[in-house]
Amino acid sequence: MPFRGRYRALSIDLWFTSFYHGPEDPARWEAARVRVLERYLRRPDGTPFAPELLAEAARGTYARMNEQPHAAIRTDPAQVVQAVATALGATIVGPAGAAASAYSAAGLESDPPTPNPEAMELLAWCADRGIPCVLVTNSARRAATWEEHLRARGGPVFQQIVSSCDLGCGKPDPRIFLEAARRLGRPAAEILHVGDRWELDVVGAKAAGFGAALYRGLWGRYPAGLYDGAPAIPEDRSDVPVLESLTVLADEARWALRAARLPTG
């Protein structure tokens, strides 16, 4: 397996690497976001909007954003709520920032993503050995939202979570990886990134100077229509391991550990 050396930190993707969702979840999350808009947007006379009108305005907002590819995942929820409000001539009511925070978290509690047992095992293994882990995700939810959600459900605990909507850039832009390295206080070359998409995770990680591994253990979980076509892997991939399981990374030979572990028990 072509690992180029021993690493000191792990960077891991969220969707279909650490967690996955079912085919019905995106629609449920969209409905939850509309309920947030119902709560916080009002007409100038103080009356509420019909849910159907809010849903239509939200879809129109995302359509305009996505005239620039993937803009929605690079846009903070506060900007999304404001854009919908502007489209409707609405007033945002309630405490400052509350609407954006609620929009960011909408649907997570009722329809949480499913943890990948392999990822949970790997993250626990890393924690036991003092290997810092950072979650790097293209997400329309803020890092603070993910942190709160994971904390409420008992983990896993990441040293850092880097979300594209906080930074205004996402994978494969190397800046999101370099921000992860900065937060970890590690040179990029000491960090291994693993994720499920070659064009996002591998290309972006390598451009930032990270090590890279492609994980395809959850490709069978992709809901129909999530991506255009089958996942692509270049024929010449001799420098990038392709993993069927994350548990192969739970191998001390792949990591430059800070110190020997203390005996337990």
MARLUM-390557 format. One line per 3 residues: number of its first residue (from 1); their letters; for each residue x, y, z of N, C-alpha, C. Coordinates in Angstrom, 2 decimals. Atoms other than C-alpha are relative to their C-alpha. Layout:
BEGIN
NUM) a) X Y Z X Y Z X Y Z; ...
END
This chain:
BEGIN
1) mpf) 0.86 -1.19 0.00 0.00 0.00 0.00 0.89 1.24 0.00; -0.99 -1.05 0.21 1.77 3.19 -1.19 -0.18 1.21 0.91; -0.10 -1.16 -0.88 1.97 5.44 1.90 1.41 0.55 -0.13
4) rgr) -1.32 -0.57 0.30 4.79 7.88 1.43 0.87 0.14 1.25; -0.80 -0.15 -1.21 5.89 8.02 5.07 -0.86 -0.15 1.22; 0.74 0.08 -1.26 4.83 8.24 8.66 -0.53 1.40 0.33
7) yra) 0.70 -1.27 -0.22 2.35 10.96 9.65 -0.18 0.25 1.49; 0.17 -0.40 -1.39 1.74 12.89 12.85 -1.42 0.47 0.32; 1.38 -0.45 -0.22 -1.89 13.99 12.38 -0.89 -0.54 -1.11
10) lsi) 0.99 0.52 0.96 -5.05 12.78 10.64 -1.01 1.10 -0.32; 1.08 -0.85 0.50 -7.38 14.93 8.54 -1.00 -0.93 -0.66; 1.00 0.94 0.51 -10.66 13.22 7.70 -1.23 0.75 -0.49
13) dlw) 1.21 -0.55 0.60 -13.67 14.03 5.54 -1.21 -0.39 0.86; 1.22 0.29 -0.75 -17.18 14.13 7.01 -0.89 -0.97 -0.77; 1.04 0.77 0.67 -19.69 12.87 4.43 0.55 -1.20 -0.72
16) fts) -0.31 1.28 0.61 -19.38 9.22 3.41 1.45 -0.41 0.25; -1.26 0.47 -0.56 -16.13 8.88 5.32 -0.19 -0.18 1.51; 0.27 0.09 -1.43 -16.84 9.72 8.97 -1.46 -0.31 0.29
19) fyh) 1.44 0.18 -0.17 -20.63 9.80 8.63 -0.63 -0.16 -1.37; 0.74 0.06 1.25 -23.25 9.13 5.99 -1.46 0.30 0.29; 1.43 -0.26 -0.15 -26.89 9.97 5.37 -0.79 -0.83 -1.00
22) gpe) 0.87 0.76 0.88 -29.83 8.26 3.75 -0.59 0.86 -1.10; 0.53 -0.75 1.13 -31.60 9.26 0.54 -1.09 0.99 0.38; 1.10 -0.88 -0.39 -34.49 10.90 2.42 0.45 1.19 0.85
25) dpa) -0.42 -1.03 -0.96 -32.41 13.08 4.74 0.11 1.41 -0.57; -0.08 -1.37 0.51 -31.64 16.07 2.46 -1.36 0.69 -0.09; 1.33 -0.61 0.07 -35.38 16.66 1.89 -0.51 0.33 1.40
28) rwe) 0.41 -0.27 -1.37 -36.00 16.42 5.62 0.73 1.22 0.56; -0.76 -1.16 -0.46 -33.22 18.92 6.32 -0.53 1.28 -0.65; 0.57 -1.17 0.68 -34.67 21.28 3.71 -1.30 0.43 0.67
31) aar) 1.26 -0.32 -0.68 -38.07 21.06 5.40 0.27 0.64 1.36; -0.35 -0.58 -1.30 -36.43 21.80 8.77 0.49 1.43 -0.16; -0.47 -1.37 0.23 -34.74 24.87 7.31 -1.18 0.94 -0.30
34) vrv) 1.19 -0.81 0.26 -38.09 26.12 6.03 -0.72 0.31 1.31; 0.63 -0.26 -1.30 -39.48 25.74 9.55 0.75 1.08 0.78; -0.78 -1.08 -0.63 -36.63 27.93 10.81 -0.37 1.34 -0.62
37) ler) 0.39 -1.25 0.67 -37.49 30.56 8.21 -1.39 0.44 0.44; 1.35 -0.33 -0.51 -41.13 30.37 9.34 0.09 0.71 1.35; -0.12 -0.53 -1.36 -40.00 31.15 12.87 0.59 1.41 0.02
40) ylr) -0.78 -1.22 -0.12 -37.72 34.07 12.06 -0.31 1.07 -1.05; 0.30 -0.99 1.03 -39.05 35.80 8.92 -1.45 0.45 0.09; 1.34 -0.57 -0.04 -42.04 38.11 8.94 -0.16 1.04 -1.10
43) rpd) 0.33 -1.09 0.93 -43.77 40.41 6.48 0.16 1.34 0.73; -0.12 -1.31 -0.66 -43.41 44.15 7.13 -1.11 0.30 1.00; 1.10 -0.24 -0.95 -46.81 44.10 8.87 0.02 -0.99 1.17
46) gtp) -0.15 0.93 -1.11 -45.60 41.34 11.21 -0.65 -1.35 -0.20; 0.67 1.28 0.23 -47.61 38.50 9.69 0.99 -1.01 -0.59; -0.92 1.04 0.49 -45.95 35.16 8.83 -0.18 -0.27 -1.49
49) fap) 0.06 0.47 1.39 -45.20 33.79 5.37 -0.51 -1.43 -0.04; 0.40 1.39 0.21 -46.76 30.62 4.04 1.25 -0.85 -0.22; -1.18 0.87 0.18 -44.30 27.69 4.20 0.36 -0.22 -1.46
52) ell) -0.27 0.24 1.43 -44.68 27.12 0.46 0.77 1.16 -0.62; -0.69 -1.18 0.53 -43.56 30.68 -0.28 1.44 0.04 0.51; -1.35 0.03 -0.56 -40.56 30.34 2.04 0.85 -1.06 -0.70
55) aea) -0.74 1.07 0.69 -39.57 27.05 0.42 0.39 0.42 -1.41; -0.29 -0.47 1.36 -39.80 28.59 -3.04 1.10 1.05 0.02; -1.03 -1.03 -0.09 -37.72 31.60 -1.97 1.36 -0.60 0.33
58) arg) -1.26 0.65 -0.34 -35.08 29.34 -0.42 0.59 -0.72 -1.20; -0.50 0.69 1.20 -34.85 27.22 -3.57 0.55 1.00 -1.01; -0.49 -1.03 0.92 -34.50 30.37 -5.65 1.32 0.58 0.45
61) tya) -1.26 -0.51 -0.54 -31.75 31.64 -3.36 1.14 -0.95 -0.31; -1.06 0.98 0.28 -29.78 28.42 -3.71 0.27 -0.11 -1.51; -0.21 0.06 1.45 -30.33 28.38 -7.48 0.89 1.16 -0.46
64) rmn) -0.84 -1.14 0.37 -28.85 31.87 -7.75 1.43 -0.18 0.50; -1.35 0.27 -0.52 -25.92 30.89 -5.52 0.75 -0.98 -0.88; -0.66 1.08 0.72 -25.21 27.80 -7.53 0.25 0.32 -1.47
67) eqp) -0.50 -0.44 1.30 -24.75 29.81 -10.70 1.53 0.00 0.03; -1.41 0.27 -0.22 -21.24 29.71 -9.25 0.07 -1.37 0.68; 0.08 1.37 -0.51 -20.64 25.98 -8.69 0.37 -0.10 1.48
70) haa) -0.23 0.33 -1.41 -20.87 24.84 -5.07 0.02 1.22 0.91; -0.01 -1.21 -0.83 -21.41 28.38 -3.78 -0.77 -0.20 1.30; 0.82 0.17 -1.20 -24.03 27.17 -1.30 0.80 -0.53 1.17
73) irt) -0.79 0.55 -1.11 -21.48 25.20 0.72 1.11 0.94 0.42; -1.01 -0.99 -0.40 -19.17 28.22 0.81 -0.64 1.23 0.63; 0.73 -1.17 -0.47 -21.84 30.59 2.12 -0.48 -0.22 1.43
76) dpa) 0.41 0.12 -1.39 -22.44 31.21 5.82 -1.53 0.04 0.10; 1.46 0.01 -0.15 -26.02 30.48 7.00 -0.60 1.39 0.23; 0.52 -1.36 -0.19 -26.42 34.13 8.06 -0.26 0.68 -1.33
79) qvv) 0.17 -0.60 1.32 -25.97 35.18 4.44 -1.17 -0.64 -0.74; 1.12 0.68 0.65 -28.45 32.55 3.27 -1.32 0.56 0.52; 1.23 -0.52 -0.60 -31.13 33.72 5.71 -0.26 1.43 -0.47
82) qav) 0.16 -1.38 0.44 -30.50 37.35 4.75 -0.42 0.06 -1.47; 0.35 0.00 1.42 -30.71 36.52 1.04 -1.46 -0.38 -0.20; 1.42 0.37 0.10 -34.08 34.79 1.51 -0.87 1.16 0.47
85) ata) 0.77 -1.14 -0.51 -35.32 37.72 3.59 -0.05 1.12 -1.02; -0.04 -1.06 1.01 -34.22 40.19 0.92 -0.90 -0.34 -1.18; 0.83 0.41 1.13 -35.92 38.17 -1.83 -1.48 0.19 0.30
88) lga) 1.41 -0.10 -0.38 -39.20 38.30 0.12 -0.37 1.37 0.55; 0.27 -1.26 -0.66 -38.86 41.81 1.50 -0.39 -0.21 1.46; 0.38 0.41 -1.36 -39.02 40.19 4.95 0.89 0.65 1.04
91) tiv) -0.75 -0.43 -1.16 -37.85 41.27 8.37 0.42 -1.23 0.79; -0.48 1.08 -0.85 -35.70 38.93 10.47 -0.28 0.40 1.45; 0.38 -0.30 -1.38 -37.08 38.79 14.01 0.77 -0.91 0.96
94) gpa) -0.67 0.81 -1.01 -35.55 37.49 17.24 1.40 0.51 0.27; -1.34 -0.42 -0.37 -32.09 37.77 18.81 0.96 -0.03 -1.18; -0.98 -0.05 1.08 -29.20 38.72 16.57 0.76 -1.32 -0.08
97) gaa) -0.74 1.24 0.23 -27.59 35.62 15.11 -0.79 -1.26 0.26; 0.75 1.21 -0.35 -30.29 33.26 16.40 -0.52 -0.70 -1.25; 0.53 0.61 1.22 -31.81 32.72 12.96 1.07 -0.77 -0.74
100) asa) -1.09 0.67 0.71 -28.45 31.87 11.40 0.42 -1.27 0.71; -0.40 1.18 -0.76 -27.52 29.46 14.19 -1.05 -1.11 -0.14; 1.07 0.98 0.14 -30.92 27.75 13.98 -0.01 -0.59 -1.41
103) ysa) -0.03 0.48 1.38 -30.65 27.53 10.19 1.15 -0.98 -0.20; -1.17 0.87 0.12 -27.18 25.99 10.46 -0.27 -1.37 0.59; 0.23 1.26 -0.70 -28.43 23.31 12.85 -1.27 -0.72 -0.43
106) agl) 1.33 0.53 0.32 -31.82 22.66 11.22 0.05 -1.46 -0.46; 0.15 1.39 0.40 -32.68 18.97 11.03 1.01 -0.97 0.61; -1.03 0.91 -0.52 -29.57 17.61 12.76 -0.51 -0.83 1.17
109) esd) 0.46 0.73 -1.18 -31.32 16.68 15.99 -1.04 -1.05 -0.38; 1.06 0.94 0.36 -34.33 15.02 14.35 0.48 -1.07 -0.98; -0.48 0.93 1.02 -32.43 13.38 11.47 1.53 0.07 -0.06
112) ppt) -1.46 -0.11 -0.04 -28.77 13.05 12.48 0.66 -0.93 -1.01; -0.75 0.92 0.87 -26.16 11.56 10.16 0.40 -1.25 0.78; -0.36 1.28 -0.61 -25.13 7.97 10.82 1.52 -0.12 0.07
115) pnp) -1.46 0.18 -0.09 -21.60 7.38 12.16 0.46 -1.23 -0.76; -0.64 1.15 0.64 -19.36 5.11 10.13 0.79 -0.74 1.08; -0.70 0.71 -1.07 -18.22 2.42 12.62 1.51 -0.08 -0.21
118) eam) -1.43 0.06 0.27 -14.84 2.15 10.89 0.68 1.32 0.39; -0.58 -1.30 -0.35 -14.23 5.88 11.30 0.03 0.19 1.51; 0.03 -0.15 -1.45 -15.29 5.82 14.94 1.11 -0.82 0.65
121) ell) -1.07 0.85 -0.52 -12.88 2.96 15.59 1.36 0.64 -0.23; -1.28 -0.64 0.32 -10.03 4.78 13.83 0.22 1.24 0.87; -0.15 -1.21 -0.79 -10.68 8.06 15.67 0.29 -0.33 1.46
124) awc) -0.28 0.42 -1.38 -10.75 6.28 19.03 1.44 -0.51 0.11; -1.37 0.51 0.03 -7.50 4.52 18.12 1.00 1.16 -0.01; -0.89 -1.17 0.06 -5.88 7.85 17.23 0.02 0.75 1.34
127) adr) 0.08 -0.70 -1.28 -7.12 9.47 20.45 0.82 -0.72 1.06; -0.73 0.80 -0.98 -5.60 6.64 22.47 1.51 0.17 -0.14; -1.43 -0.13 0.26 -2.22 7.33 20.87 0.47 1.44 -0.13
130) gip) -0.38 -1.40 0.06 -2.26 11.11 20.97 0.19 0.54 -1.40; -0.08 -0.49 1.39 -2.63 11.50 17.20 -1.13 1.00 -0.20; 1.08 -0.99 0.16 -4.54 14.77 16.62 -0.77 -0.22 -1.29
133) cvl) 0.88 0.21 1.14 -7.50 14.59 14.25 -0.79 1.27 -0.27; 0.78 -1.16 0.42 -9.17 17.37 12.29 -1.03 -0.46 -1.02; 1.07 0.29 0.97 -12.49 17.13 10.42 -0.01 1.14 -1.02
136) vtn) 0.00 -0.99 1.07 -12.37 18.93 7.05 -1.18 -0.33 -0.92; 1.24 0.32 0.69 -15.74 19.23 5.36 -0.50 1.12 -0.87; 0.82 -0.91 0.80 -17.59 20.90 2.53 -1.41 -0.09 0.56
139) sar) 1.28 0.06 -0.70 -20.69 21.77 4.51 -0.63 1.38 0.05; 0.75 -1.23 -0.18 -23.40 24.41 4.61 -0.30 0.25 1.48; 0.15 -0.18 -1.45 -23.37 23.96 8.40 1.33 0.49 0.59
142) raa) -1.19 -0.54 -0.64 -20.94 25.88 10.59 0.74 -1.07 0.81; -0.78 0.90 -0.85 -18.11 24.14 12.42 -0.57 -0.05 1.41; 0.56 -0.04 -1.35 -19.66 25.29 15.71 -1.25 -0.87 0.11
145) twe) 1.19 0.86 0.01 -22.87 23.50 14.73 0.40 -1.46 0.11; -0.46 1.39 -0.06 -21.03 20.24 14.11 0.60 -0.32 1.36; -0.60 0.24 -1.31 -19.06 20.62 17.33 -1.07 -0.22 1.06
148) ehl) 1.07 0.13 -0.98 -22.21 21.11 19.38 -0.76 -1.31 -0.19; 0.73 1.24 0.29 -23.98 18.23 17.65 0.78 -1.22 0.47; -0.80 1.16 -0.38 -21.11 15.80 18.20 0.18 -0.08 1.51
151) rar) -0.15 -0.03 -1.45 -20.60 16.90 21.79 -1.27 -0.53 0.68; 1.27 0.44 -0.60 -24.29 16.34 22.58 -0.21 -1.49 -0.16; 0.19 1.44 0.26 -24.08 12.81 21.14 1.19 -0.82 0.45
154) ggp) -1.10 0.76 -0.57 -20.88 11.84 22.89 1.16 -0.26 -0.93; -1.20 0.13 0.83 -18.35 12.29 20.11 -0.31 -0.45 -1.41; -1.41 -0.08 -0.41 -16.18 11.73 18.33 0.46 1.43 0.24
157) vfq) -0.56 -1.31 -0.29 -14.02 14.60 19.54 1.14 0.27 -0.97; -1.07 -0.43 0.90 -11.92 16.40 16.95 0.75 1.17 0.63; -0.75 -1.17 -0.48 -9.11 18.81 17.82 -0.50 1.27 -0.68
160) qiv) 0.53 -1.11 0.76 -10.53 21.07 15.11 -1.02 -0.52 -1.00; 0.91 0.26 1.12 -13.43 21.13 12.66 0.09 1.21 -0.93; -0.12 -1.06 1.00 -12.96 23.15 9.48 -1.11 -0.19 -1.02
163) ssc) 1.16 0.09 0.89 -16.15 23.84 7.52 0.10 1.06 -1.10; -0.13 -0.90 1.15 -16.27 25.41 4.07 -0.84 1.26 0.14; 0.86 -1.19 -0.08 -19.15 27.75 4.93 0.55 1.05 0.94
166) dlg) -0.67 -0.97 -0.86 -17.03 29.39 7.64 1.12 0.72 -0.73; -1.19 -0.55 0.66 -14.05 29.94 5.35 -0.31 0.71 -1.30; 0.29 -0.55 1.32 -15.76 30.84 2.10 0.74 -0.72 -1.11
169) cgk) -0.64 0.84 1.02 -13.80 28.14 0.28 -0.14 -1.44 0.45; 0.18 1.41 -0.32 -14.10 24.38 0.09 0.90 -0.88 -0.83; -0.79 0.96 0.79 -12.37 21.27 -1.17 -0.48 0.02 -1.46
172) pdp) -1.43 0.32 -0.08 -10.51 20.92 -3.50 0.92 1.21 0.18; -0.85 -1.17 -0.23 -9.27 24.46 -2.77 1.00 -0.32 1.10; -0.98 0.37 -1.04 -5.99 23.88 -0.90 -0.07 0.87 1.24
175) rif) 0.04 -0.88 -1.16 -6.75 26.79 1.43 -0.73 -0.63 1.18; 0.72 0.61 -1.12 -9.21 24.72 3.47 0.90 -1.02 0.71; -0.94 0.93 -0.61 -6.52 22.08 4.04 1.10 0.76 0.75
178) lea) -1.06 -0.78 -0.66 -3.87 24.69 4.86 -0.52 0.64 1.29; 0.58 -0.52 -1.24 -6.26 26.20 7.41 -0.04 -1.11 1.06; -0.01 1.12 -0.94 -6.59 22.75 9.00 1.40 -0.20 0.56
181) arr) -1.38 0.15 -0.46 -2.79 22.48 9.16 0.37 1.11 0.97; -0.31 -1.13 -0.88 -2.53 25.95 10.69 -0.61 -0.21 1.38; 0.67 0.19 -1.29 -5.05 25.11 13.39 0.63 -1.12 0.80
184) lgr) -0.67 1.09 -0.71 -3.28 21.86 14.21 1.42 0.37 0.40; -1.38 -0.37 -0.27 0.07 23.65 14.26 0.98 -1.00 -0.56; -0.83 1.03 0.61 1.53 21.02 11.96 0.34 0.37 -1.44
187) paa) -0.29 -0.14 1.43 3.37 21.20 8.63 -0.92 -0.91 -0.81; 0.93 0.78 0.83 1.14 19.98 5.82 0.54 -1.40 -0.28; -0.57 1.30 0.36 3.56 17.15 4.99 -0.14 -1.03 1.12
190) eil) 0.14 0.93 -1.13 2.98 15.63 8.46 -1.45 -0.48 0.18; 1.42 0.30 -0.18 -0.79 15.28 7.94 -0.48 -0.90 -1.14; 0.65 0.87 0.99 -2.63 12.46 6.17 -1.47 0.35 -0.05
193) hvg) 1.44 -0.23 0.18 -6.04 13.34 4.74 -0.61 -1.20 -0.68; 0.73 1.10 0.62 -8.55 10.62 3.94 -1.44 0.43 -0.24; 1.37 -0.35 0.37 -11.85 11.13 2.13 -0.45 -0.84 -1.17
196) drw) 0.61 0.93 0.96 -14.18 9.53 -0.36 -0.01 0.50 -1.44; 0.09 -0.54 1.37 -13.87 11.81 -3.41 1.39 0.39 -0.51; -1.32 -0.30 0.56 -10.78 11.88 -5.58 0.11 1.47 -0.37
199) eld) -0.09 -1.36 0.54 -11.61 15.24 -7.18 -0.06 1.06 1.09; 0.07 -0.94 -1.12 -12.21 16.89 -3.79 1.09 -0.27 1.03; -0.88 0.33 -1.12 -10.22 15.07 -1.13 1.44 -0.23 -0.43
202) vvg) -1.37 0.32 0.41 -7.22 13.69 -2.97 0.64 1.20 -0.71; -0.56 -1.12 0.75 -6.71 16.58 -5.40 0.31 1.17 0.93; -0.21 -1.13 -0.89 -7.14 19.22 -2.70 1.10 -0.25 1.01
205) aka) -1.03 0.31 -0.99 -4.99 17.47 -0.09 1.39 0.03 -0.61; -1.32 0.02 0.63 -2.12 16.88 -2.51 0.45 1.40 -0.39; -0.36 -1.38 0.37 -2.26 20.49 -3.71 0.49 0.79 1.20
208) agf) -0.41 -0.68 -1.23 -1.85 21.60 -0.10 1.26 -0.59 0.61; -1.19 0.63 -0.53 1.09 19.28 0.48 -0.26 -1.07 1.03; 0.37 1.09 -0.92 -0.80 16.74 2.61 0.30 -1.35 -0.65
211) gaa) 0.16 1.34 0.50 -0.56 13.02 2.29 -1.48 -0.23 -0.29; 1.39 0.22 0.37 -3.74 11.61 0.76 -0.28 -1.48 -0.15; 0.50 1.36 0.22 -5.73 8.38 0.82 -1.46 0.11 -0.40
214) lyr) 1.39 0.03 0.46 -8.99 7.63 -0.97 -0.72 -1.15 0.69; 0.80 1.01 -0.68 -11.67 5.76 0.97 -1.28 -0.26 -0.80; 1.20 0.30 0.78 -14.38 3.95 -0.96 -0.92 -1.01 0.71
217) glw) 0.79 0.97 -0.74 -15.90 1.83 1.79 -1.47 0.31 0.10; 1.41 -0.39 -0.07 -19.15 3.82 1.76 -0.56 0.42 -1.36; 0.53 -0.36 1.31 -19.55 4.31 -1.98 -1.35 -0.66 -0.24
220) gry) 1.28 0.68 0.17 -22.37 1.79 -1.85 -1.14 0.66 0.75; 1.02 -0.74 -0.76 -24.22 4.15 0.53 -0.43 1.28 -0.70; 0.38 -1.24 0.67 -24.39 7.04 -1.94 -1.46 -0.06 -0.44
223) pag) 1.37 -0.04 0.52 -28.04 7.98 -2.50 0.01 0.28 -1.51; 0.11 -0.24 1.44 -29.11 7.97 -6.15 -0.09 1.49 -0.27; 0.03 -1.40 0.38 -28.44 11.33 -7.76 0.89 0.91 0.82
226) lyd) -0.87 -0.85 -0.81 -25.99 12.53 -5.12 1.12 0.59 -0.82; -1.07 -0.45 0.88 -23.21 12.76 -7.69 -0.37 -0.33 -1.44; 0.20 0.28 1.42 -23.15 12.87 -11.47 0.93 -1.14 -0.41
229) gap) -0.79 1.12 0.45 -22.03 9.47 -12.61 0.71 -0.73 1.12; -0.73 0.81 -0.97 -19.87 6.88 -10.89 1.26 0.72 0.46; -1.24 -0.63 -0.46 -16.90 7.96 -8.75 1.16 -0.34 -0.94
232) aip) -1.11 0.18 0.93 -13.79 8.42 -10.87 1.31 -0.11 0.78; -1.35 0.13 -0.54 -10.28 7.25 -9.97 0.94 -0.06 -1.19; -0.95 0.06 1.12 -7.40 8.01 -12.34 0.72 -1.34 -0.04
235) edr) -0.72 1.27 0.13 -5.57 5.01 -13.70 1.36 0.08 0.69; -1.30 -0.16 -0.63 -2.23 6.40 -12.49 -0.21 0.56 1.40; 0.23 -0.42 -1.38 -2.73 6.49 -8.73 1.00 -0.68 0.93
238) sdv) -0.97 0.80 -0.73 0.43 4.76 -7.58 0.43 0.65 1.31; -0.45 -0.68 -1.22 1.14 7.42 -4.95 -1.12 0.23 0.99; 1.15 -0.23 -0.88 -2.35 7.38 -3.37 -0.63 -1.34 0.37
241) pvl) 0.68 1.24 -0.41 -3.63 4.43 -1.32 -1.50 0.10 -0.22; 1.45 0.10 0.15 -7.20 3.37 -2.14 -0.48 -1.02 1.02; 0.35 0.80 -1.16 -8.83 2.00 1.00 -1.43 -0.53 -0.11
244) esl) 1.32 0.58 -0.13 -11.74 -0.39 1.27 -0.50 0.13 1.44; 0.33 -0.12 -1.42 -11.63 -0.02 5.06 0.93 1.02 0.64; -0.82 -0.97 -0.74 -10.41 2.73 7.38 0.84 -0.66 1.07
247) tvl) -0.70 0.64 -1.11 -9.22 0.23 9.93 1.46 -0.30 -0.35; -1.40 0.24 0.36 -6.00 -0.34 7.94 0.89 1.15 0.46; -0.79 -1.13 -0.48 -4.92 3.11 9.15 0.33 -0.11 1.48
250) ade) -0.28 0.23 -1.42 -4.98 1.87 12.75 1.21 -0.92 0.12; -1.24 0.76 0.06 -1.39 0.72 12.39 1.12 0.95 0.41; -1.00 -0.92 -0.52 1.39 2.32 14.43 1.15 0.20 -0.97
253) arw) -1.08 -0.15 0.96 3.83 1.75 11.58 -0.24 1.17 -0.95; 0.31 -1.11 0.92 2.03 4.49 9.61 0.13 1.36 0.68; 0.05 -1.24 -0.75 2.38 7.12 12.34 1.29 0.22 0.78
256) alr) -1.13 -0.38 -0.84 5.24 8.97 14.00 -0.57 0.45 1.33; 0.63 -0.28 -1.28 3.96 8.79 17.55 0.93 0.86 0.85; -0.80 -0.93 -0.82 5.08 11.47 20.01 0.82 -0.74 1.04
259) aar) -0.69 0.75 -1.06 5.98 8.99 22.73 -0.68 -1.35 0.14; 0.60 1.31 -0.25 5.38 5.44 23.74 -1.20 0.17 0.92; 1.18 -0.08 -0.83 1.97 4.90 25.26 0.28 -0.57 1.37
262) lpt) -0.08 0.55 -1.36 1.72 4.38 28.97 -0.83 -1.27 0.07; 0.82 1.23 -0.13 0.50 0.93 29.96 -1.33 0.32 0.65; 1.32 -0.20 -0.55 -3.18 0.73 30.76 -0.35 -1.14 0.94
265) g) 0.47 1.05 -0.89 -5.02 -1.21 33.45 0.72 0.02 1.34
END
